[in-house]
Amino acid sequence: MTEPPPSTFPRVRSGNLTSDLDITAEELRQLLDLAERVKRHPERYRLALRGRILSLLFEKPSLRTRMTFEVAAKQLGGDAILNTGPVGGREPVEDVARNLERWTDLIVARTFSQETVDALARHARIPVVNALSDLYHPCQALADMQTLREQWGVWRGHKLAFVGDGNNVAHSLMLDAARLGLDFTCITPPGYEPKPEIVAKAREFAVETGALIEVTNDLDEGLRGAGAVYTDVWASMGFEHEAAERARVFAAYQVNRELMAKALPGAYFMHCLPAHREEEVTTDVIESPVSLVFEQAENRLHAQKALLLMLLDGPAH
């Protein structure tokens, strides 16, 4: 079957992905379906965004996010230009936005503050994508949901357990899981739970899908019935000054063989990378046959291609 031209792809009605909340549940499913098709038949999309240029604004270091957006743009017939350093450091964020909208077609922003992403979206007349902020990591969650469906076939009836800091990755995973019908439990040390307002929003979505969204400090309770176990670094970028204290607090939450045994037999291991081996996860777990970390990394490319196709309206004219 021939793929339809880009102008007939589903659209993201909000026009942005500043957070996971910018796309509806139906758009989320459509995006993941498209990501699956793009992965299977990349040759069909080689000119889909011919002449389109992405602005990459990166305040934080990056391997997967930068490379996958650059490769995605080029493999879809477009290109990407990187600018590093503080957004709004030399001039107001609104001026940055109004310059970039005149030169490029879409802004990808990897920032310390969610407010920077939101400000870009308020002032730019082109789509803005959150490539990581202090509150959300929506592009990572898209790839993770694609990876889990590849393993299970469906989301409903399965459980994902996140172990560690209730951070931006946990927020995005929770919001997407709730809308897709995937049970989700966030297991943290006391005081490191995800933001209550984001948990409340996820539970609101879960009313429609039947997903169970839980937050607990208890590893045994939280891991019971989990078919996948996910963790992230204990001190995210911007929290390095807390690394020593977090290492002490999170020690009991290290994902090792003993912890994995609390989940279902054969449960998958997931990590957004980069991983600090022998800290939040042991090497034997990340290198085990149940580890999906590199499948997740690969799917960043395919999920982001689908996102670009849905945010842009085909080749430049």
N, C-alpha and C positions, 0 to 999 in steps of 0.2 A: 504494500500500500504506500503510495507517495505521500510524503509529509506535506501538509498545507503550507502555503506561504506564510512568512512571519506575521503579516497583518491579521491573520486569523487565529493567532495564538490567544489563549485566555489573557485577560488583562488584570493587573493589580489596580483596583479602582482608586485606592488612596494615592497611587502614583509614587510611593516611596516604600522603603523598608527601614524606617528609623528604629523600629522595634518589632518584635514578633506580632504585636497587636495591629500592625498596619495591614496585614493580610487576613482575610476572613478564613474560616474553616474550609469553605469550599475552594477558595483560591489556594490554600495550603495543599489540599489534596490534588488539585490540578497541577500545581507546580511540581509536586513529587512524581506524578504520572509523567509529566513532560521530562523531568530529569532522567527517568528510567528510559524513555525513548531516545533522548539525546545520547545517553551512554551506549545504548545498543547500536545506534546508527549515526555516529558523529559526522559521517561524510555528507549527510543530508542537510547539514546546517552550516556548511563551510562559508557561505556567503550571506548568511541570515542577517548579520549586522555589518555588512560591508560599509566602510567609511565612518563607522561610529567610533568615537574616542571616549575613553573613560579617564576621569581625573581620580588618581589614588592619593588621598591625603592621609599620611601615616604618622601619627605622633609616637607610636610604639613600634618596636622591632617586630619583624614578621618573616616567616618562611612560607607556611602553607597559604595564608590569606593573600599575601602579595603575589606569590607565584601562580596560584590558581586563578586569581582575577586577571592577571596578565595573560596567562595561557588561554583562558576562556575567551577573552576579547580577541586575541589573535586567531584562535581556531574558529571563531564565528565570523571572521573577515574584518574585524575592527582592530583597535589598538588601545594601549593604555599608557598614561604618563604618570610617573611617580613624583610626589613632592613630600619630603620628610620634614619633621620638626613640628613645633606647636602651631596649631591652626588658630589664627587670630593673634599670634605673637607679634607680628610686624604691623598688622592692620586689623580692623574689626572683622569678626567672622562674617558679618553681613556684606562687607566689601569683597571678601574672598568668594563668597557665594555668587555675587553679581558679576564678578569677573569670569569665573569658571563657566557660568551658564552661557556666556558669549563665545567660548572657545570649544567647549566639550559637550558631550551629550548626557553624561551621568556622573555623579560624584560618589565615590566609595571612601568612607571615612572611618579610620581606626583611631579612636581617641581615648583619652583618659576619662572624659566626662560625657555623660549622655546629653547634657545641655548643649555641647558643641554640635553634636549630630542634629539635635532638634533645631538649633539656630540655623544651621546650613539649610535644612529643609524649609524653614519659614521664609528664607530670603532667596532661595534658588528656584528658578522656574524649570529646572530639570530634576529628574529623579535623584534621590539621595538614599544610599544604602549604608546601614550600620555594619561595619566590618569588625566590630567589637567596641564596647564601651564599658563603663563601670557597672552598668545595669543589665545589659543584654549582649548575647552573642548569637544573633538569629541565623547567620549563615552556617555556623557550626551545627546548630540544631537541625537545620534542613538536611545536611549531609548525614547526620546521625540517624534521623528518621528513615532516610533512604536506605542506609546500611542495615537497619533492623528489619525493614520489610524484605530486603534481599535474603536475609537469613530465615525469617519466620514465615514469609508470605503475606502475613497480615499483622496489624498492630493489636487489634482487639483480642483479649484473652491472654495477653502477656503482661509481664511486669518488668519495669526498668527501675533499678535502685541506684541512686547517686550517693556516693560516700565522700564526705569531706566538707569543704566550705560551701555554704549556701550562696554561691556567687553568681556572676552573670551567666555562666554556662548552665548552672542549675535552674536559673530563672527561665531561660529560653527553652530548655528541655521540658520543663514542667508545663509551660504554656502550649507547646506543640503536642506533647503527649496527651494532655487533657482534651484537645480538639480532635485528636485521631483515635481516641478510645483506648489508649495505652495506659495501664496503671503505672503510677509513678510514686516512689517514696524517696524523700530526701533525708539522709541520715547524717547528722552533724553533731559535733560536740556542743554542749550548752553554750549559748551566746553567739553561735555562728549560723543560726538558721536563716533561710531565705527571707526576703522582705515580706511581711504579712500581707501587704496589699497585692503583691504578685501571687502569693498563694491563694488569696481570696478570689482573684480573677481566674486563676486556673480552675478552682473548684466551681466557679460559675459556669465555665465552659463544660466541665465534667458532668454537670447536670444533664446536658444534652446528649452526651456520648456514653454515659455510664462508667467512665473511667474513675478509678479510685486514686485520689491525690492525698498523700500523707506526708507529714513531717515528724521526725522522731529523733531522739538521741540514742535509741537502743538498737544496737547492731543486730542482735538476734531477731528482734521483732521486724526491723526494717528489711532485712535480707530474706526473710522467709518467703518462699515462692517466687523469688526473683529469677528471671531467665537471662538477665544481663546486669552486670555490675559496672558502674561508671565512676571514675574519679578524675580529679584535676589537681594541679599543684596546690599546695597548702597556702602559699603566699603569692597571689597574683601580682602582675606588674602594677606598681604603685603601692604595694604593701610589703616591699622588701625589708623595710625597717622593723616589721613584726615577725620576720622569719624565725628567729630563735624562739620566741614565745610560742608561735604557732607550731613549731616542730615538737615542742613539749606537749601542747594541748592535743595535737592531732595524732600523736604516736599510736594510740590504741586503734585509730581508724585507718592505719596502713592497709592497703589491699595486698594481701599475701595469700598463700595457699589455705591457711587456716580460716581467713575471712571468706574466701571464695567458697569454702565448704559449707558455709551457712546458707548459701543460695542453692538453687536447684542444681542437680548433677548436670555437668556440661554447660553451665551458665557462661555466657560470653563475657569477655572483659573489654571495656571501652575507655578511651582516654582521648581528649582533644589535642594533646601534644602541644608544646614539648613536655616530656615527662622527666621528672627528677628521680631516676631509678634508685631504689633502696630508700627513698623517702616515702612519697605517697603510694608507690607501688614497687613491688619487688621485681627484679629482672626475670625471675622464673615465671611470673604471671604474665608480664608484658610480652615475653617471648614464647608463651605457651600456644598450643593449637587453638585455644578458644579466644585468643586475642584478635580483636577486629580493628586495632588502631590504624593500620595502614589502609584497610578498606575505607575507614572513615575519612582518612586524609585524601584518598583518591576521589571519593564522592564529593568532596568540597568543589572539585572542578565541575562535575556534572550538575550538581544542584545549583551552583552559581550561574552556569550557562542557562539553565531554565529560568532563573530569576531575571537575568538580563533580557532574555527573549520576551518575558512577560512585562518588563518595565519599559522597554524601548519598542518603537513601532517599525522595526525592520531597518533596511539599509538607509543610509543617508541619500537624499535626493538632490 
